[in-house]
Amino acid sequence: MDKIELFSYEACPFAQRTRIILNEKNISYKLTEIDLQNKPTWWNKISPLGKVPLLKINENVIYESRIINEFIEEAFPNPPLLPKDLYLRSTARIWIDYCDSYLLPSIHNLVNTKNEKKQIENKNLLIEKLIFIEEHAFKYNQHGPYFMGNDISLVDIQFMPFFERFPSYEYHWNFKIPKECIKLHNWIKVMKTIQSYTSTANSDEFHKER
């Protein structure tokens, strides 16, 4: 049996993604938390970039969250978290990329800008990204509540840690997910019932403090 260890940081959404996937696939693993503000001296010997998540399987080390997650999907294919159909699998990867390449930069700009005039622009751009998700991401929704339809996938897991943090964006920056994003709001409600996710989730107060 493989010896699997995940190096994580409790407040890191990228590490949370990997924890959800391991839980969803019912993979036994050791969880080692790294305090990124006070890294142990041995950490850089294991992690070339000094970041989490990092997955260690026996003596093999894999890092960068998207690469870790696809490795897990390939190494432990059941239950599958990507569609079998190649077209649908490509669609899933498009949305995985949308999360990292479009949504996350907009969130980053929101939480790191102090200029009030610029912040209005940031909020409008983030609203555009959310409306785009609402209008284009859930075309398989008639078959089920998830991004890809009836089954949870890597796409849902890619997005959810960041939507978990939206109450803190409202608290600190007065930003809400638009009411017209009905499918998106419904998807969040469904995800909050999934045990593989809820077992990794932190409270709104936890995120507000950080």
Secondary structure as UniProt FT lines:
FT   STRAND          4..8
FT   TURN            10..11
FT   HELIX           13..24
FT   TURN            25..26
FT   STRAND          30..33
FT   TURN            36..37
FT   TURN            41..42
FT   HELIX           43..46
FT   TURN            48..49
FT   STRAND          54..57
FT   TURN            58..59
FT   STRAND          60..63
FT   HELIX           65..75
FT   HELIX           86..98
FT   HELIX           99..103
FT   HELIX           104..112
FT   HELIX           116..136
FT   TURN            137..140
FT   HELIX           141..143
FT   TURN            147..148
FT   HELIX           154..164
FT   HELIX           166..173
FT   TURN            179..180
FT   HELIX           182..191
FT   TURN            192..193
FT   HELIX           195..198
FT   TURN            199..200
FT   HELIX           204..209
//
